[in-house]
Amino acid sequence: DFDIALFADHYWYITTFATEVLAKFGWEFMINERRRGLIYTTIKAVGEQEGSNFQIDIYGFLCNKTSDHIYFPWDKVTIARNSFLPVRKHKLILEGTEVVKPNRTSTIWNRPGFYMPYDPPCLLENIYGSDYMTPKSGASSQAKWGSSHGRPAYGNPKCNPTLTMFEKHELDRQLSFCSGVVPDPNEVHRLRNS
């Protein structure tokens, strides 16, 4: 499957596109009250059994500007913020398409793209252990396994990023999305539809 992590505030906006995704691609959002509370959903082809074929998992995460940690409610995993933020643009999508912001002269950073955590090796080692490159199956392959068995998903090893000036600016920008408060999904739907 394909996993997408979003700031909690952005997660609710994505779920408002359920009707458009169904009409355009024939895929449905698997949303229920339990998943809403855990800021998680799956998008899969209509009629497919969940988990049987390719699907897209969308996870919201909680963060606070003053905390050194990020929390993923679905997996019940707390990770070090500096292994994850600032997320870095990995690959541009929609080549040739630029989203222009009126107050910027350069549009290169405004193109839509796929992003990746700041330090994937440190993040993965903290979540899955030093043998994260070794394929696993069963419960120990899940992100929450280590945390639920006494191994925190941060500080082992410590992630020590060296940020450029641009990355420091980008971190500040991304931290502005860290409210630590989960928005009301009904309010998000109301705003989008108004």
WOTAVEN-V659345 format. One line per field, one symbol per residue. ss: DSSP state (a for helix, b for strand, c for the rest). Layout:
ss->???
This chain:
ss->cbbbbbbaaaaaaaaccaaaaaaaacbbbbccaaaaaccbbbbbbccccccccccbbbbbbbbbccccbbbbccccbbbbaaaacccbbbbbcccccccccccccccaaaccbbbbcccaaaaaaaaaccccccccccaaaccaaaaaccccbcccccccccccaaaaaaaaaaacccbcccccaaaaaaaaac
